[in-house]
């Protein structure tokens, strides 16, 4: 099962998460009385966004959506990052514009199927929580 799904773990994601966690810890220390933490914490949190973005553009991130199974491991570099990823805000902000491929809409259910589902919902019973 673990080889069939992509959780999106990337070097860019883990690094950005680590820097953001340090930033929020420093903010907490600043709230507890360490005065430099009030300014250093937010700076680290903003740095987390920048670090994640730069690593994504360098190929250590992932495009939107599910990657092929051979690209799931953490240390695999994304070779398509130079051209930009379709639908990726980070790539678009960097000026890398890939061709946009709109998502395919789910087909509408056949009219007889929709009518049968509606009829089945209405006959669920007196105590059912189904709107009529």
Backbone as CSV, one residue per row, in Angstrom:
resi,resn,N_x,N_y,N_z,CA_x,CA_y,CA_z,C_x,C_y,C_z
1,UNK,0.810,-1.195,0.000,0.000,0.000,0.000,0.858,1.267,0.000
2,UNK,1.980,1.261,0.723,2.775,2.474,0.827,3.385,2.892,-0.504
3,UNK,3.570,1.989,-1.440,4.132,2.340,-2.727,3.106,2.869,-3.710
4,UNK,1.834,2.881,-3.313,0.790,3.274,-4.245,0.292,4.700,-4.041
5,UNK,0.757,5.376,-3.023,0.313,6.751,-2.817,1.505,7.664,-2.578
6,UNK,1.301,8.939,-2.832,2.363,9.926,-2.727,1.986,10.898,-1.623
7,UNK,2.728,10.885,-0.535,2.428,11.782,0.570,3.085,13.147,0.404
8,UNK,3.898,13.315,-0.623,4.488,14.616,-0.895,5.696,14.954,-0.056
9,UNK,6.317,13.968,0.589,7.502,14.251,1.391,8.661,14.591,0.472
10,UNK,9.185,15.810,0.619,10.293,16.255,-0.213,11.321,16.955,0.667
11,UNK,12.514,17.132,0.132,13.555,17.859,0.851,13.087,19.293,1.116
12,UNK,12.458,19.913,0.131,11.960,21.278,0.310,10.905,21.334,1.414
13,UNK,9.995,20.383,1.418,8.933,20.384,2.422,9.450,20.166,3.829
14,UNK,10.337,19.187,4.003,10.867,18.909,5.338,11.753,20.043,5.831
15,UNK,12.560,20.628,4.968,13.425,21.733,5.379,12.598,22.944,5.771
16,UNK,11.599,23.258,4.954,10.728,24.393,5.282,9.982,24.174,6.584
17,UNK,9.536,22.955,6.814,8.838,22.633,8.054,9.762,22.775,9.262
18,UNK,11.007,22.328,9.134,11.965,22.434,10.239,12.271,23.897,10.573
19,UNK,12.486,24.715,9.553,12.788,26.129,9.789,11.564,26.840,10.383
20,UNK,10.372,26.515,9.897,9.156,27.128,10.452,8.933,26.697,11.896
21,UNK,9.242,25.450,12.225,9.107,24.983,13.604,10.077,25.725,14.518
22,UNK,11.303,25.925,14.047,12.254,26.720,14.839,11.749,28.151,15.015
23,UNK,11.182,28.706,13.967,10.656,30.067,14.053,9.543,30.200,15.073
24,UNK,8.623,29.249,15.084,7.531,29.334,16.060,8.027,29.078,17.478
25,UNK,9.048,28.227,17.640,9.629,28.018,18.968,10.297,29.301,19.468
26,UNK,10.975,30.007,18.586,11.620,31.259,18.965,10.563,32.316,19.278
27,UNK,9.459,32.334,18.546,8.354,33.254,18.867,7.838,32.953,20.268
28,UNK,7.676,31.655,20.584,7.224,31.274,21.926,8.184,31.730,23.003
29,UNK,9.491,31.604,22.740,10.483,32.081,23.701,10.391,33.595,23.847
30,UNK,10.098,34.280,22.771,9.937,35.731,22.834,8.732,36.142,23.654
31,UNK,7.662,35.361,23.539,6.464,35.658,24.326,6.727,35.412,25.812
32,UNK,7.558,34.411,26.093,7.872,34.075,27.493,8.889,35.027,28.118
33,UNK,9.433,35.954,27.370,10.311,36.942,27.978,11.626,37.181,27.269
34,UNK,12.028,36.329,26.345,13.274,36.560,25.623,13.002,37.554,24.503
35,UNK,13.312,38.802,24.711,12.936,39.897,23.810,13.370,39.722,22.352
36,UNK,14.578,39.237,22.055,14.945,39.084,20.639,14.041,38.103,19.892
37,UNK,13.408,37.191,20.628,12.530,36.215,19.990,11.317,36.839,19.332
38,UNK,10.904,38.001,19.812,9.750,38.688,19.218,10.034,39.062,17.762
39,UNK,11.290,39.385,17.453,11.643,39.775,16.087,12.310,38.657,15.305
40,UNK,13.087,37.835,15.999,13.798,36.757,15.324,12.856,35.637,14.872
41,UNK,11.840,35.330,15.675,10.886,34.269,15.343,10.132,34.517,14.043
42,UNK,9.494,35.679,13.889,8.822,35.948,12.611,9.780,35.974,11.420
43,UNK,11.019,36.423,11.649,11.995,36.431,10.557,12.314,34.992,10.131
44,UNK,12.445,34.081,11.086,12.684,32.678,10.753,11.475,32.069,10.040
45,UNK,10.292,32.457,10.447,9.085,31.926,9.809,8.999,32.386,8.356
46,UNK,9.325,33.621,8.087,9.350,34.115,6.707,10.481,33.434,5.937
47,UNK,11.616,33.202,6.603,12.730,32.509,5.954,12.329,31.091,5.556
48,UNK,11.447,30.458,6.318,10.981,29.105,5.982,10.271,29.106,4.634
49,UNK,9.470,30.116,4.387,8.764,30.216,3.107,9.767,30.394,1.967
50,UNK,10.742,31.264,2.168,11.732,31.537,1.128,12.590,30.296,0.859
51,UNK,13.028,29.620,1.923,13.852,28.416,1.764,13.086,27.333,1.020
52,UNK,11.830,27.135,1.388,11.011,26.125,0.719,10.843,26.458,-0.758
53,UNK,10.595,27.712,-1.062,10.408,28.145,-2.444,11.678,27.941,-3.267
54,UNK,12.822,28.340,-2.721,14.090,28.199,-3.445,14.405,26.725,-3.681
55,UNK,14.209,25.884,-2.671,14.464,24.447,-2.847,13.503,23.833,-3.864
56,UNK,12.260,24.276,-3.868,11.296,23.781,-4.863,11.765,24.130,-6.270
57,UNK,12.205,25.363,-6.454,12.666,25.784,-7.780,13.958,25.076,-8.187
58,UNK,14.747,24.637,-7.206,15.983,23.910,-7.501,15.728,22.438,-7.805
59,UNK,14.475,22.011,-7.665,14.134,20.639,-8.009,13.978,19.711,-6.817
60,UNK,14.033,20.237,-5.608,13.904,19.398,-4.421,12.494,19.397,-3.871
61,UNK,11.557,19.973,-4.595,10.150,19.944,-4.221,9.412,18.949,-5.096
62,UNK,8.127,19.180,-5.283,7.345,18.310,-6.160,6.290,19.135,-6.854
63,UNK,5.859,18.700,-8.035,4.777,19.407,-8.712,3.452,19.122,-8.009
64,UNK,2.435,19.934,-8.274,1.121,19.634,-7.705,0.608,18.291,-8.207
65,UNK,-0.099,17.580,-7.374,-0.652,16.291,-7.764,0.242,15.138,-7.359
66,UNK,-0.096,13.976,-7.834,0.614,12.749,-7.473,1.762,12.501,-8.442
67,UNK,2.922,12.169,-7.905,4.095,11.858,-8.726,4.086,10.381,-9.091
68,UNK,4.836,10.013,-10.126,4.992,8.583,-10.427,5.666,7.871,-9.252
69,UNK,5.431,6.574,-9.119,5.925,5.811,-7.970,7.447,5.844,-7.840
70,UNK,8.177,5.935,-8.952,9.636,5.949,-8.861,10.179,7.270,-8.317
71,UNK,9.333,8.296,-8.181,9.759,9.586,-7.653,9.265,9.829,-6.230
72,UNK,8.702,8.833,-5.574,8.192,8.994,-4.214,9.265,9.125,-3.139
73,UNK,10.430,8.460,-3.242,11.407,8.562,-2.155,11.848,10.007,-1.912
74,UNK,12.288,10.267,-0.682,12.630,11.619,-0.252,13.754,12.259,-1.063
75,UNK,14.796,11.538,-1.382,15.963,12.123,-2.025,15.915,12.212,-3.535
76,UNK,14.770,12.002,-4.152,14.673,12.045,-5.616,14.443,13.488,-6.052
77,UNK,15.277,13.933,-6.965,15.180,15.311,-7.455,14.230,15.381,-8.644
78,UNK,13.431,16.437,-8.676,12.462,16.646,-9.754,13.153,17.349,-10.919
79,UNK,13.312,16.645,-12.030,14.007,17.198,-13.201,13.133,18.136,-14.017
80,UNK,11.831,18.150,-13.787,10.942,19.014,-14.573,10.782,20.401,-13.962
81,UNK,11.492,20.699,-12.876,11.330,21.984,-12.194,11.821,23.159,-13.025
82,UNK,12.818,22.944,-13.875,13.344,24.041,-14.690,12.302,24.620,-15.640
83,UNK,11.440,23.760,-16.186,10.415,24.229,-17.116,9.218,24.811,-16.374
84,UNK,9.097,24.503,-15.111,7.943,24.949,-14.336,6.878,23.873,-14.332
85,UNK,6.099,23.850,-13.280,5.026,22.871,-13.153,3.694,23.523,-13.498
86,UNK,2.871,22.813,-14.222,1.545,23.328,-14.574,0.725,23.478,-13.307
87,UNK,0.134,24.632,-13.122,-0.723,24.870,-11.971,0.023,25.141,-10.682
88,UNK,1.317,25.388,-10.727,2.132,25.588,-9.527,2.323,27.089,-9.277
89,UNK,1.877,27.571,-8.131,1.990,28.989,-7.797,3.456,29.383,-7.632
90,UNK,4.257,28.516,-6.993,5.672,28.826,-6.776,6.406,29.005,-8.106
91,UNK,6.131,28.141,-9.066,6.766,28.263,-10.380,6.272,29.504,-11.114
92,UNK,4.990,29.792,-10.976,4.436,30.967,-11.637,5.048,32.246,-11.077
93,UNK,5.275,32.297,-9.738,5.902,33.468,-9.133,7.345,33.648,-9.601
94,UNK,8.000,32.551,-9.948,9.381,32.613,-10.431,9.465,32.890,-11.925
95,UNK,8.319,32.977,-12.592,8.310,33.242,-14.026,8.428,32.002,-14.885
96,UNK,8.315,30.845,-14.272,8.340,29.588,-15.020,6.914,29.174,-15.299
97,UNK,6.527,29.263,-16.542,5.138,28.969,-16.889,5.047,27.727,-17.750
98,UNK,4.535,26.668,-17.181,4.278,25.447,-17.949,2.862,25.528,-18.489
99,UNK,2.584,24.741,-19.488,1.240,24.733,-20.059,0.243,24.248,-19.023
100,UNK,-0.835,24.976,-18.860,-1.863,24.629,-17.891,-2.757,23.544,-18.471
101,UNK,-2.914,22.485,-17.724,-3.794,21.401,-18.127,-4.930,21.360,-17.121
102,UNK,-6.136,21.780,-17.506,-7.228,21.802,-16.531,-7.590,20.393,-16.083
103,UNK,-8.033,20.298,-14.854,-8.452,19.007,-14.307,-9.710,18.536,-15.014
104,UNK,-9.794,17.249,-15.199,-10.971,16.672,-15.841,-12.121,16.615,-14.843
105,UNK,-13.260,17.084,-15.241,-14.433,17.037,-14.376,-14.959,15.607,-14.302
106,UNK,-15.495,15.265,-13.162,-16.088,13.938,-13.011,-17.353,13.873,-13.855
107,UNK,-17.580,12.769,-14.541,-18.785,12.684,-15.369,-20.041,12.712,-14.508
108,UNK,-21.056,13.357,-15.013,-22.330,13.441,-14.291,-22.988,12.062,-14.279
109,UNK,-23.655,11.708,-13.194,-24.317,10.406,-13.167,-25.461,10.368,-14.177
110,UNK,-25.708,9.179,-14.680,-26.813,9.013,-15.625,-28.123,9.378,-14.932
111,UNK,-29.100,9.935,-15.668,-30.346,10.377,-15.038,-31.063,9.260,-14.279
112,UNK,-31.078,8.036,-14.801,-31.783,6.970,-14.096,-31.057,6.589,-12.803
113,UNK,-29.720,6.730,-12.772,-28.967,6.427,-11.558,-29.241,7.472,-10.489
114,UNK,-29.258,8.741,-10.886,-29.525,9.815,-9.932,-30.934,9.696,-9.372
115,UNK,-31.906,9.336,-10.207,-33.280,9.193,-9.738,-33.396,8.018,-8.774
116,UNK,-32.691,6.930,-9.049,-32.748,5.766,-8.170,-32.112,6.072,-6.817
117,UNK,-30.995,6.852,-6.804,-30.360,7.220,-5.543,-31.268,8.118,-4.732
118,UNK,-31.941,9.057,-5.375,-32.850,9.956,-4.677,-34.037,9.190,-4.117
119,UNK,-34.589,8.272,-4.881,-35.726,7.487,-4.413,-35.315,6.610,-3.240
120,UNK,-34.114,6.047,-3.288,-33.634,5.216,-2.191,-33.426,6.021,-0.928
121,UNK,-33.016,7.281,-1.054,-32.786,8.122,0.116,-34.101,8.480,0.791
122,UNK,-35.152,8.642,0.024,-36.434,9.033,0.607,-37.131,7.876,1.306
123,UNK,-36.776,6.654,0.991,-37.406,5.518,1.629,-36.531,4.924,2.709
124,UNK,-35.665,5.757,3.313,-34.719,5.272,4.291,-35.384,4.900,5.617
125,UNK,-36.571,5.351,5.890,-37.248,5.023,7.135,-37.707,6.271,7.868
126,UNK,-38.569,6.070,8.844,-39.166,7.200,9.553,-38.135,7.940,10.387
127,UNK,-37.190,7.235,10.971,-36.212,7.881,11.838,-34.961,8.349,11.116
128,UNK,-34.932,8.256,9.817,-33.723,8.606,9.057,-33.502,10.108,9.050
129,UNK,-32.247,10.497,8.927,-31.868,11.893,8.915,-31.662,12.390,7.493
130,UNK,-32.565,12.072,6.602,-32.405,12.375,5.188,-33.385,13.469,4.809
131,UNK,-32.895,14.571,4.208,-33.831,15.610,3.771,-34.692,15.118,2.618
132,UNK,-35.941,15.512,2.631,-36.863,15.071,1.584,-36.894,16.052,0.452
